[in-house]
Amino acid sequence: MAERTLFTNAVVHTVSGPTHSPGFVLIDGDTIKSAGPVGEQPDPEKANVVNLKGQHLFPGLIAPTTALGLMEIPAVRATVDTSEVGTYTPEVKSWLAVNPDSELIPVARANGITHFLPVPQGGTVTGQSGLMATIGWGYENMLRHSPVALHLFWPSMNINPAADDAKKQAKNRDKRLKEIDDFFEEARAYARTQSAPEHKGVPAWDAMLPWVGSEKPVIIHANSRVQIESAVNWAIKRGWKPIIAGARDAWQIAELLAKHNVPVIFE
């Protein structure tokens, strides 16, 4: 692609604004500089002009909550780098593990995905994700914004009341929920010691500082209605900024989500 490319005579779907037909899109390198009706298009000088002749032009898609770049072939362990050892690893930064030479990234790009959010997996608080472009020579060139969010995988809330160990299941569930609450409250307690003369840095707790002040969102992975309700109620009560990912049963509690303006990433 030329340094500057002008797509013209297209049906331009801006999504966030009006649809222009016919319209234009001016791209400078890998950045969209402007878009609008053909009558307002800039001088095409020093640009490669592409006449789309009425074809539809859409913005690139973002693939959130994906393992793109972290996993090549699931059956080959050497190509899987989705998880770290440990249950609570907020210091993990998923973008550092992205393989820029992955064969899957250009395939995603060819299908209209221009950005993706690789998600660390494997524990409860699994780490941070950053927004990556599907073009670039290394993760430094591909990284567009970091960190975007902290990832929390909410425990299963299901209990089989007919099982012999039903009470044990409930006890284990409550224990995991308390561990989550304790972890986030300890992060707040750590933040309050920042100004203390005897304060010593701890990487895991330092990684939590952007979230302690509710500056960044927590993406909570939950699917069942009970899971989502529990996660949202906990986050709102404790003052965190939740985003629900997975969200299979989110439609059942749409009123709760709308009431608290909780974004949803449906998978």
C-alpha angles and dihedrals in degrees: 000000000000122000088258122025126185117199109197141176091031134133096248115203106196092177092199091056142015125318113249118213110204096016144151139226122200116204123191109195103311096336129093104230101180145346134189146109118331090247089066099043116130127245106290091217112137091009132110103240117214116189107207093187097217098323118146119255121198133182117260117270126242118222106210126190094018138143091220109141092014098069130039107166115007092207093055108072094198090065095050117088103155101117143051127205112265141051098247113038108149091157092068112110110200096200091065090063097048113121105223090194093058112138089219097062097067089045090055090046092051088055094055102269108133099167137025140187111221110209124211111226142183108078142038102275098024103176143260132318130209131200111255132191119226090232129066144089097252141357090275091060094040097049112099103169135001139223101014100166148340116244123227122179107208116222121250110267096197119119124185102220092192093057121102090233097047092124091049090051091052091047092051091048092051090047092055092048091051091049090055092049092046092049094054093043090050088053089056091047090051091051090055090059094057093102095046113113092226093050114135121193121244115193095219094050093041088056089058096057097093088056098044090071091045089245093133132040127248113225105214114198108215134142114175122074092244091049093050094046092049093047095047094046091049094048095047093045092050096042101248125141105241130198115185116221124189091021098175093161097031091114089067092062100033091134093058092048092047093047091058096033092239113173118224130211105199116207 
